[in-house]
Amino acid sequence: YTTTSTASDSTLLTNVQDNSIFVEKDTGNRYWYDGSDWTWENSPTRGLSGGGRTETNVIEYITIATTGNATDFGDLTLARYGVAGYSSETRGCWSGGYGGGFSNIIDYVTIATTGNAIDFGDLTTATFRHCGVSNLTRGVVGGGNNTNVMDYVTIATTGNATDFGDLTTIKNSMAGNGITNTTRGIFSEGDSLANVTDYITIATTGNAIDFGDLTVIRSNSAGVSSETRGCWIGGNATGTSSNVIDYVTISTTGNAIDFGDLTVGTRTLAGCSSLVRGVSMGGYTSSNTNVMDYITISTTGNATDFGDLTAIRANAGNQA
């Protein structure tokens, strides 16, 4: 099948046989049909987690398509927590965080290999508990530490970040990773315990626009996403660790819809995803935890246990 528009057009196809191939004419992206959903051929296979409380430099990884415990990957250049994560197909980045003070450091790794992170450059301002999104070419981070500022980098190159624009409001205690596809990035609520989410078109610069509301007012959620759907997982709901999972359709605006529940209420957790599966990693339940859960993004329902991180960890930054 060939289309002149976007990958979402694949959902309009009917009577599709298993293992059919769908090709975007404008981008060349290839998708295959697994009997229930379209999967991007370049869907990430490895998910990484970096940093976390209390000010650790540990990076660990999982294979998203399987279940099991995480494996040590290497170390960040600086031990810190509350970092934002974003990635291309080949490179993963972490920015900011708190490590003896607010940090403006950006680190990067090559996802397919293991080893320690390398200095990438600096954010325009030191911040933590901010949120990262990417379109596989550009990474954008926003909010955190009493700011509404968004910065961006070109992930394939190194260097300092550049101002992108502003979120609609100051947002503290955001998810380390937002909801994202190759066009849009959606930023989480924030520490004011609001339910408002913002979105940007990643390839352009400018201020964010209101997207809609979550089903429950909360902060410190985790974001996971496919090319068409994004989910907010858990969070801090007025001092209680929430088990709520919400979802939105990324290409539209509007309020989130209930997806299901985590195995246990968790906040300050992180998330990573392929275009099929989303995984939540660590966080705080009634204490810091190493538990990972997963969902199938294209369906709704409760999360399932995935395995454990190498150590108990909250406030990490993740990317796939």
C-alpha positions as CSV (number, residue, x, y, z in Angstrom):
1,Y,0.0,0.0,0.0
2,T,1.2,3.5,-0.7
3,T,-0.1,6.9,0.6
4,T,0.7,10.5,-0.2
5,S,-0.1,11.6,3.3
6,T,0.7,10.5,6.8
7,A,1.0,7.2,8.6
8,S,-2.3,7.7,10.2
9,D,-3.9,7.0,6.8
10,S,-3.0,3.3,7.3
11,T,-5.8,3.1,9.9
12,L,-8.2,3.8,7.0
13,L,-7.3,0.6,5.2
14,T,-9.7,-2.3,5.6
15,N,-9.4,-6.1,5.0
16,V,-5.7,-6.0,5.6
17,Q,-3.8,-9.3,5.7
18,D,-1.2,-10.1,8.3
19,N,2.4,-9.0,7.4
20,S,1.2,-6.4,4.8
21,I,3.6,-3.5,4.2
22,F,2.5,0.1,4.2
23,V,4.8,2.8,2.7
24,E,4.5,6.6,3.1
25,K,5.1,8.1,-0.2
26,D,6.3,11.5,1.2
27,T,8.7,10.1,3.9
28,G,9.5,6.6,2.7
29,N,8.6,5.3,6.2
30,R,7.7,1.6,6.1
31,Y,5.1,0.0,8.3
32,W,4.0,-3.6,8.7
33,Y,0.7,-5.1,9.9
34,D,0.9,-7.6,12.8
35,G,-2.7,-8.7,12.5
36,S,-4.1,-5.9,14.8
37,D,-2.0,-2.8,14.4
38,W,0.5,-1.1,12.1
39,T,4.1,-0.9,13.4
40,W,6.8,1.4,12.1
41,E,9.7,-0.6,10.7
42,N,12.1,1.6,12.7
43,S,10.2,1.3,15.9
44,P,12.7,1.5,18.8
45,T,13.7,-1.8,20.3
46,R,15.7,-0.6,23.4
47,G,14.5,1.7,26.2
48,L,17.0,3.5,28.4
49,S,16.7,5.0,31.9
50,G,19.2,7.6,33.2
51,G,19.7,9.1,36.7
52,G,17.3,9.2,39.5
53,R,17.0,9.7,43.2
54,T,19.1,9.9,45.1
55,E,21.4,11.7,42.6
56,T,22.6,8.6,40.8
57,N,24.6,8.5,37.5
58,V,23.4,5.0,36.5
59,I,22.0,4.3,33.0
60,E,20.2,1.0,32.4
61,Y,18.4,-0.5,29.5
62,I,15.6,-2.9,28.5
63,T,14.5,-4.6,25.3
64,I,11.0,-3.2,25.0
65,A,9.5,-6.0,23.0
66,T,10.3,-8.6,25.8
67,T,9.8,-8.6,29.5
68,G,12.5,-9.0,32.1
69,N,14.8,-7.0,34.4
70,A,16.9,-4.1,33.3
71,T,20.7,-4.3,32.5
72,D,23.4,-1.8,33.3
73,F,24.3,0.4,30.3
74,G,26.8,2.9,31.7
75,D,26.9,6.2,33.6
76,L,25.8,9.8,33.1
77,T,28.6,12.5,33.2
78,L,27.0,13.8,36.4
79,A,24.9,12.0,39.1
80,R,21.5,13.7,39.2
81,Y,17.7,13.2,39.2
82,G,14.8,15.0,37.6
83,V,16.4,14.9,34.1
84,A,14.5,15.0,30.8
85,G,15.0,12.3,28.2
86,Y,14.6,12.4,24.4
87,S,16.1,10.5,21.5
88,S,16.6,9.9,17.8
89,E,16.7,6.5,16.2
90,T,20.4,6.2,17.1
91,R,21.2,8.6,19.9
92,G,19.7,9.2,23.4
93,C,20.0,12.5,25.4
94,W,19.4,13.5,28.9
95,S,19.3,17.2,30.0
96,G,19.2,19.2,33.2
97,G,18.4,17.6,36.5
98,Y,19.5,18.2,40.1
99,G,23.0,17.1,41.2
100,G,24.1,19.2,44.1
101,G,22.3,22.1,42.4
102,F,20.2,22.7,39.3
103,S,22.1,21.5,36.2
104,N,22.1,22.7,32.5
105,I,24.1,19.7,31.3
106,I,23.1,17.7,28.3
107,D,24.5,14.2,27.9
108,Y,24.2,11.7,25.1
109,V,24.8,8.0,24.3
110,T,24.6,5.8,21.2
111,I,21.5,3.7,22.0
112,A,22.7,0.5,20.2
113,T,25.9,0.3,22.3
114,T,26.6,0.4,26.0
115,G,29.0,2.7,27.7
116,N,29.2,6.0,29.6
117,A,27.5,9.2,28.4
118,I,29.3,12.0,26.7
119,D,28.9,15.7,27.1
120,F,26.6,17.2,24.4
121,G,26.3,20.8,25.4
122,D,24.2,23.0,27.8
123,L,20.6,24.1,28.1
124,T,20.0,27.9,28.0
125,T,19.1,27.7,31.8
126,A,19.7,25.2,34.6
127,T,16.5,23.3,35.4
128,F,15.1,20.0,36.6
129,R,11.9,18.0,36.6
130,H,11.3,19.3,33.1
131,C,9.9,17.4,30.1
132,G,11.5,16.2,26.8
133,V,9.9,15.4,23.4
134,S,11.5,14.6,20.0
135,N,10.6,14.0,16.3
136,L,13.8,11.8,15.9
137,T,15.7,14.8,14.5
138,R,15.1,17.5,17.0
139,G,14.8,17.3,20.8
140,V,12.7,19.9,22.7
141,V,12.6,20.3,26.5
142,G,10.3,22.6,28.4
143,G,9.3,23.7,31.9
144,G,10.6,22.6,35.3
145,N,12.1,24.7,38.2
146,N,9.7,27.7,37.9
147,T,10.0,28.3,34.2
148,N,7.9,28.0,31.0
149,V,10.9,28.1,28.7
150,M,11.4,25.5,26.0
151,D,14.9,24.8,24.4
152,Y,15.8,22.6,21.4
153,V,18.8,20.8,20.1
154,T,19.5,18.9,16.9
155,I,20.1,15.4,18.2
156,A,22.6,14.3,15.5
157,T,25.0,17.1,16.4
158,T,26.5,18.4,19.6
159,G,26.3,21.9,20.9
160,N,24.3,24.2,23.2
161,A,20.5,24.4,23.1
162,T,18.6,27.2,21.5
163,D,15.4,28.9,22.7
164,F,12.3,27.3,21.1
165,G,9.4,29.3,22.7
166,D,7.3,29.2,25.9
167,L,4.8,26.8,27.4
168,T,1.3,28.2,28.1
169,T,2.2,28.3,31.9
170,I,5.1,27.7,34.2
171,K,5.2,24.0,34.8
172,N,7.2,22.4,37.7
173,S,7.5,18.7,38.4
174,M,6.7,17.5,34.9
175,A,7.2,14.1,33.4
176,G,10.8,13.5,32.3
177,N,9.5,12.4,28.9
178,G,6.4,13.6,27.1
179,I,4.1,12.3,24.4
180,T,5.6,12.6,21.0
181,N,5.5,11.4,17.4
182,T,7.4,12.6,14.3
183,T,5.3,15.8,14.1
184,R,4.0,16.8,17.6
185,G,5.2,16.9,21.2
186,I,2.8,17.1,24.1
187,F,3.9,18.3,27.5
188,S,2.5,17.2,30.8
189,E,0.6,19.0,33.5
190,G,3.1,20.2,36.3
191,D,3.4,20.7,40.0
192,S,0.5,23.1,40.4
193,L,-1.5,19.9,40.3
194,A,-3.3,21.1,37.1
195,N,-4.6,18.7,34.4
196,V,-3.7,21.0,31.5
197,T,-1.4,19.7,28.7
198,D,0.3,21.7,25.9
199,Y,1.5,20.8,22.4
200,I,4.0,22.0,19.9
201,T,5.0,21.2,16.3
202,I,8.5,20.0,16.9
203,A,10.0,21.0,13.5
204,T,9.1,24.6,14.0
205,T,9.7,27.1,16.8
206,G,7.1,29.1,18.7
207,N,5.0,29.0,21.8
208,A,3.0,26.0,22.9
209,I,-0.8,25.7,22.5
210,D,-3.3,24.2,24.9
211,F,-4.1,20.6,24.0
212,G,-6.7,19.5,26.6
213,D,-7.0,18.1,30.1
214,L,-6.2,14.9,31.8
215,T,-8.9,12.8,33.4
216,V,-7.4,13.4,36.9
217,I,-5.5,16.4,38.2
218,R,-1.9,15.3,38.9
219,S,1.8,15.9,38.3
220,N,5.0,13.8,37.9
221,S,3.4,11.4,35.3
222,A,5.3,9.4,32.6
223,G,4.6,9.7,28.9
224,V,4.7,6.9,26.4
225,S,3.5,7.0,22.8
226,S,3.1,5.4,19.4
227,E,2.9,7.4,16.2
228,T,-0.9,7.9,16.7
229,R,-1.6,7.6,20.4
230,G,0.0,8.9,23.6
231,C,-0.6,7.8,27.2
232,W,0.1,9.5,30.5
233,I,0.9,7.0,33.3
234,G,0.5,7.5,37.0
235,G,1.5,10.6,38.8
236,N,1.1,12.6,42.0
237,A,-2.6,13.3,42.6
238,T,-2.8,15.7,45.6
239,G,-0.1,13.8,47.6
240,T,-1.3,10.3,46.5
241,S,0.5,8.1,44.1
242,S,-2.0,7.6,41.2
243,N,-2.5,4.4,39.2
244,V,-4.4,6.1,36.5
245,I,-3.4,5.8,32.8
246,D,-4.9,8.2,30.3
247,Y,-4.6,8.4,26.5
248,V,-5.0,10.9,23.7
249,T,-4.9,10.8,19.9
250,I,-1.8,12.9,19.2
251,S,-2.9,14.4,15.8
252,T,-6.0,15.9,17.4
253,T,-6.7,18.1,20.4
254,G,-9.0,17.3,23.3
255,N,-9.3,15.9,26.7
256,A,-7.7,12.6,27.7
257,I,-9.7,9.3,28.0
258,D,-9.2,6.6,30.7
259,F,-7.0,3.8,29.4
260,G,-6.7,1.6,32.5
261,D,-4.6,1.3,35.7
262,L,-1.0,0.6,36.7
263,T,-0.4,-2.5,38.9
264,V,0.2,0.0,41.8
265,G,-0.2,3.7,42.1
266,T,3.2,5.4,41.3
267,R,4.5,8.9,40.9
268,T,7.8,10.5,39.8
269,L,8.1,7.5,37.4
270,A,9.6,7.5,33.9
271,G,8.5,5.9,30.6
272,C,9.9,4.6,27.4
273,S,8.1,3.1,24.4
274,S,8.3,1.4,21.1
275,L,5.5,2.2,18.7
276,V,3.6,-0.9,20.1
277,R,4.4,-1.1,23.8
278,G,4.9,1.5,26.6
279,V,6.9,0.7,29.7
280,S,6.8,2.7,33.0
281,M,10.1,2.5,35.0
282,G,10.6,3.0,38.8
283,G,9.1,5.9,40.7
284,Y,7.6,6.3,44.1
285,T,4.6,4.3,45.5
286,S,4.7,4.6,49.3
287,S,8.5,4.5,48.9
288,N,10.9,4.5,45.9
289,T,10.5,1.4,43.7
290,N,12.3,-0.5,41.0
291,V,9.1,-2.0,39.5
292,M,8.4,-1.7,35.7
293,D,4.9,-2.1,34.1
294,Y,3.9,-2.2,30.5
295,I,0.9,-1.6,28.3
296,T,0.1,-2.2,24.6
297,I,-0.5,1.4,23.4
298,S,-3.0,0.6,20.7
299,T,-5.4,-1.1,23.1
300,T,-6.9,-0.1,26.5
301,G,-6.6,-2.1,29.7
302,N,-4.6,-2.4,32.9
303,A,-0.8,-2.6,32.9
304,T,1.2,-5.8,33.4
305,D,4.4,-6.4,35.3
306,F,7.5,-6.1,33.0
307,G,10.4,-6.7,35.4
308,D,12.6,-4.7,37.7
309,L,15.2,-1.9,37.4
310,T,18.7,-2.7,38.6
311,A,18.1,-0.6,41.7
312,I,15.2,1.2,43.4
313,R,14.9,4.5,41.6
314,A,12.6,7.5,41.2
315,N,12.8,10.8,39.2
316,A,14.8,9.2,36.4
317,G,14.7,10.3,32.7
318,N,13.9,7.8,30.0
319,Q,13.9,7.5,26.3
320,A,13.5,4.8,23.6
